[in-house]
Amino acid sequence: MRAAEVGDLAGIRAVTFATDQSEPGSGADAAYVELIRSTGTALVAVQDDRVLGWAATLPTPHGALLTDLFVDPVAHARGVGTALLGALWPTPSARRRYTFSSKHPAALPLYARAGLVPSWPLLYVSGPTDRLPLGVLRVDRVDAGAAAAAESRLAGGEPRPGVFAYYLSGGEAFVVRDRARVIAVGAAQPGDPAVLARLACPDPGAAAGALFAAVAALGVDRVAFCLPGPHPALRRLLAAGFRVDDFDVTMRTPDVALPIGSVYSPGLG
Ligand SMILES: CC(C)(COP(=O)(O)OP(=O)(O)OC[C@H]1O[C@@H](n2cnc3c(N)ncnc32)[C@H](O)[C@@H]1OP(=O)(O)O)[C@@H](O)C(=O)NCCC(=O)NCCS
């Protein structure tokens, strides 16, 4: 096992495709892997120069996020995943760690052994925007620096301009205001459906309004995003024709408090 290098990008991409993860914001996306490598810790497990698996962590406002843990199916159940996770997180009692676990039967037990406990499901939803309430809050486009500063003020932690710059290559970043006060900050990427990649909104009382305002401001017919099962807008989304396409299970150390009114990126927090 060693730190991931630029020369590993093709191998990481191959493992990512082999485990059916090919979307943007995954190891199939060189810009994403470069962002993780430059701002977090990324490891590869190699045998004879071949990448068998990769894993990474990233600092976020809520603690250290395990962004990825993927092992080539030809090498499953041989201890590679356990070894990668153990190298990143050697101490099961360490604080402030979390991840969004897939439903793969080996994933959740691995994280439980590493000291994390299961919490709410992170729902991958998508749907049409035409039956959603129109947002009454103001949404302003901002650059990566302003978005990162706003997120840091709202959610805590160090500003992460690199994360917003990643979304801004092709996408947009924005703040949602209630009069002059910023109540949420987010980013979106184009596509069909468009993706609301993140929306930090620590106040659950403001979360539904902020989400509807952000979606309305995108001006798209269909949108996809990942939100906590207890999010206050879930029932209205389902009533408006949204579907739950998939879900992850949030795994966290007990000291991590993830706001239920935010929209999360499984790979960037
Ligand atoms: C999840 C994943 C990373 C695990 O990697 P791996 O190298 O196969 O895992 P390991 O061999 O180190 O360990 C698997 C452990 O899970 C255990 N396990 C497997 N299925 C289990 C089950 N249903 N219940 C309990 N434990 C289970 C195995 O017994 C093994 O433990 P052991 O070594 O004590 O026997 C790998 O399966 C993978 O890439 N899956 C597809 C992608 C994915 O979903 N990744 C997780 C992203 S959140």
The ligand as an ORCA input file, in Angstrom:
! r2SCAN-3c Opt
* xyz 0 1
  C     -16.567     -3.297      0.408
  C     -15.187     -3.661     -0.139
  C     -14.339     -2.416     -0.253
  C     -14.530     -4.653      0.830
  O     -13.236     -4.949      0.329
  P     -12.615     -6.427      0.473
  O     -11.191     -6.340      0.129
  O     -13.446     -7.401     -0.268
  O     -12.826     -6.663      2.046
  P     -11.973     -7.568      3.024
  O     -11.599     -8.830      2.333
  O     -10.866     -6.774      3.619
  O     -12.988     -7.786      4.221
  C     -14.287     -8.156      4.002
  C     -14.807     -8.582      5.361
  O     -16.213     -8.430      5.352
  C     -16.761     -9.627      5.852
  N     -18.076     -9.771      5.286
  C     -18.420     -9.989      4.001
  N     -19.761    -10.068      3.897
  C     -20.253     -9.929      5.150
  C     -21.542     -9.952      5.704
  N     -22.615    -10.140      4.922
  N     -21.693     -9.729      7.030
  C     -20.629     -9.561      7.823
  N     -19.362     -9.540      7.356
  C     -19.184     -9.737      6.032
  C     -15.813    -10.706      5.388
  O     -15.973    -11.874      6.145
  C     -14.480    -10.029      5.646
  O     -14.113    -10.122      7.006
  P     -12.964    -11.164      7.498
  O     -11.718    -10.710      6.822
  O     -12.940    -11.005      8.972
  O     -13.438    -12.483      7.017
  C     -15.304     -4.361     -1.504
  O     -16.169     -5.461     -1.366
  C     -15.813     -3.491     -2.619
  O     -15.048     -2.800     -3.283
  N     -17.137     -3.566     -2.868
  C     -17.764     -2.880     -3.994
  C     -17.688     -1.382     -3.881
  C     -18.270     -0.856     -2.595
  O     -19.456     -1.027     -2.344
  N     -17.427     -0.225     -1.783
  C     -17.840      0.382     -0.555
  C     -18.060      1.836     -0.808
  S     -18.853      2.581      0.558
*
